[in-house]
Amino acid sequence: MSTTDTGLGALRSLGVRLGEANAKFSAWLNRVMPKGLYPRSLLIIVTPMVILQSVVAFVFMERHYNTVTRRLSASVSQDISAVVALYKVLPPDKDHAILRRIAWRNLLLNVEVLPPDPLPPQGPKPFFSILDSALSREIGKRVSQPFWIDTVGRSDLIDVRIQMDDAVLRIFAPRSAAYASNSHIFLLWMVGTSLVLLTVAILFLRNQIRPIENLADAAEAFGKGRDVENFRPWGAREVRRAAIAFLEMKRRIERQIEQRTTMLAGVSHDMRTILTRFKLELAFLPEGPEVEALKKDVDELQGMLEAYLAFARGDPGEQAQLTDMSQLIEDLRLNAERDGAVARASFMGPPLVEVKAEQLKRCIGNLVGNAVRYAKTLEITGTRDARYLIVSIDDDGPGIPEEKREEVFRPFLRLDDARNQDASGTGLGLSIARDIARAHGGDVVLADSPMGGLRATLRLPV
């Protein structure tokens, strides 16, 4: 293998590793990042501001505060070294008045001459004190005698003690002369301004996000078949456009449903009139096998017509209300037992759910009736958590082949083998059930049951 091939292979390997690292980082970032629009927007505003202020504070502390403090500390240490030199050259007197007078008038230092006792032990150094480290370093450069320094004992003064041959010089220097004392004002202004700006940004963002949340709530409620009351477009121009488009879509859907209902009402009236004439004409005919067969055909045709109209109409006028699902399931269990099946029912979780009660009862009733028609034993299980209402109907019947479980939801479809969804009916039972479920924002799915038959599962968002 040539050197070029080896280099290309190394580059490909590096690219693969970089891609994997990037994918892992993206996955981690997606996990830790907030999911809501409001916290993400806040993060977009807060993060640059915090980074900017951190950089500004670092640059200020490093370039201004530290530099000024070091220079002031060097100036104070020079004054202290001058006092030490004066002590060495001035003639000794009883109270060292000349030394104290020169130090105070010319250097603003308060000097005391103490007996030559040992210096006190050095106390713990403050963790973030730039003054202590800078002043100790500068004094060490200029004074050869042992010294002791305290920058925290007295807040307004710095206490420096220098061990001489025959005494201890105790020097008090103003703390403000050794470090930049006004730096905290800059930091306070910066932090205070940032808090004001963040407060304004939070209030502004909240007002901008609220119309989006209202639009999402309205769309979700409409998708669950509930009324959208007191919703109006407001907020930014783009949000208002989306809200207006939603309201127009809602009006078009409602108008279409209303037109379809009106049309079907007319069709229903006309066809019922014809079926009534058929019944009257059959009633005047003499009894016989042919007449009985015709009467059964007319009754079946009327049942199919009613089922079709109910399926197409979807009962749009019913309002959503709080419904006790445990009681509704128990009523359906009693109905199944009256039809000759052995039925069990259970419900877990808060039973009150806001749904269109009659429609949902019909939806679950169709699923239960489908199970009763083909099975001897069935079980109705309901669960409700913070997000979903789930109702499962299990039976011990023949079931439906997996490849045909979606086909059975098509209107008027009949299965020839095994089990069909509505053999003695109109072929609309499962279609109506799924239509009602989807009108509530949910769905109905079929699967294998632990009891050996079919499991029909209704899942609705709450």
Long-range contacts (C-beta under 8 A, 24 or more apart in sequence): 37-209, 37-212, 38-205, 38-206, 38-209, 41-205, 41-208, 41-209, 42-201, 42-202, 42-205, 45-198, 45-201, 45-205, 46-198, 46-201, 49-194, 49-197, 49-198, 53-190, 53-191, 53-194, 56-190, 57-187, 57-190, 60-183, 60-186, 60-187, 61-183, 64-180, 64-183, 65-130, 65-180, 65-183, 66-130, 66-134, 68-179, 68-180, 69-130, 69-131, 69-134, 69-178, 69-179, 69-180, 70-134, 70-138, 72-177, 72-178, 72-179, 72-180, 73-131, 73-134, 73-135, 73-137, 73-138, 73-178, 73-179, 74-138, 75-177, 76-135, 76-138, 76-158, 76-173, 76-177, 76-178, 77-135, 77-138, 77-139, 77-141, 77-142, 77-143, 78-142, 79-107, 79-109, 79-173, 80-109, 80-139, 80-142, 80-143, 80-160, 80-162, 80-171, 80-173, 81-139, 81-142, 81-143, 82-107, 83-107, 83-109, 83-111, 83-169, 83-171, 84-143, 84-145, 84-162, 84-164, 84-169, 87-113, 87-164, 87-167, 87-169, 103-171, 108-173, 108-174, 108-177, 109-171, 109-172, 109-173, 110-171, 110-172, 110-173, 111-169, 111-170, 111-171, 111-172, 112-169, 112-170, 112-171, 112-172, 113-167, 113-168, 113-169, 113-170, 114-161, 114-167, 114-168, 114-169, 114-170, 115-167, 115-168, 116-163, 116-164, 116-165, 116-166, 116-167, 116-168, 117-168, 118-163, 119-146, 119-147, 119-148, 119-161, 119-163, 119-168, 120-148, 120-161, 122-148, 123-150, 126-151, 126-152, 130-179, 131-158, 131-175, 131-178, 131-179, 134-179, 135-178, 151-175, 151-178, 207-235, 208-235, 208-236, 208-239, 210-235, 211-235, 211-236, 211-239, 211-240, 211-243, 212-239, 215-239, 215-242, 215-243, 215-246, 218-243, 218-246, 219-246, 220-441, 220-461, 222-246, 222-250, 223-441, 224-320, 224-440, 224-441, 224-460, 224-461, 225-320, 225-355, 225-356, 225-359, 225-439, 225-440, 225-441, 226-320, 226-354, 227-319, 227-320, 254-316, 257-314, 257-316, 258-316, 260-312, 260-313, 261-313, 261-316, 264-309, 264-312, 264-313, 267-309, 268-305, 268-309, 271-305, 272-302, 272-305, 275-301, 275-302, 275-305, 303-425, 303-426, 304-426, 307-425, 307-426, 307-428, 307-432, 308-411, 308-426, 308-428, 310-432, 311-411, 311-428, 311-431, 311-432, 311-435, 314-359, 314-435, 314-436, 314-439, 315-356, 315-358, 315-359, 318-356, 318-357, 318-358, 318-359, 319-356, 320-354, 320-355, 320-356, 321-354, 321-355, 321-356, 321-357, 322-352, 322-353, 322-354, 323-352, 323-353, 323-354, 323-355, 323-357, 323-360, 324-351, 324-352, 325-351, 325-352, 325-353, 325-382, 325-384, 325-389, 325-391, 326-351, 326-382, 327-351, 328-357, 328-360, 328-361, 328-364, 329-364, 329-380, 329-382, 329-391, 331-361, 332-361, 332-364, 332-365, 332-368, 332-380, 333-380, 335-365, 335-368, 336-368, 336-369, 336-371, 336-372, 336-378, 336-380, 339-369, 339-372, 340-372, 341-371, 341-372, 341-375, 341-376, 341-377, 341-378, 342-376, 342-377, 342-378, 343-368, 343-377, 343-378, 343-379, 343-380, 344-378, 344-379, 344-380, 345-379, 345-380, 345-381, 345-382, 346-379, 346-380, 346-381, 346-382, 347-381, 347-382, 347-383, 347-384, 348-382, 348-383, 348-384, 349-382, 349-383, 349-384, 349-385, 350-384, 351-384, 353-384, 353-389, 353-460, 353-462, 354-462, 355-389, 355-440, 355-460, 356-436, 356-439, 356-440, 359-436, 359-439, 359-440, 360-436, 360-440, 360-460, 362-432, 362-433, 362-436, 363-432, 363-433, 363-436, 363-437, 363-444, 363-458, 364-391, 364-393, 364-433, 364-458, 366-429, 366-430, 366-432, 366-433, 367-393, 367-429, 367-430, 367-433, 367-444, 367-456, 367-458, 368-393, 369-429, 370-421, 370-422, 370-429, 370-430, 370-456, 371-395, 371-397, 371-453, 371-454, 371-456, 373-423, 373-424, 374-398, 374-419, 374-453, 374-454, 375-453, 377-451, 378-451, 379-451, 384-462, 386-462, 387-461, 387-462, 388-442, 388-459, 388-460, 388-461, 388-462, 389-442, 389-458, 389-459, 389-460, 389-461, 389-462, 390-457, 390-458, 390-459, 390-460, 391-457, 391-458, 392-455, 392-456, 392-457, 392-458, 393-455, 393-456, 393-457, 394-449, 394-450, 394-451, 394-453, 394-454, 394-455, 395-449, 395-451, 395-453, 395-454, 396-449, 396-451, 396-452, 396-453, 397-453, 397-454, 398-453, 399-448, 399-449, 399-452, 399-453, 399-454, 400-446, 400-454, 402-448, 405-445, 405-446, 405-447, 408-446, 409-434, 409-444, 419-454, 433-458
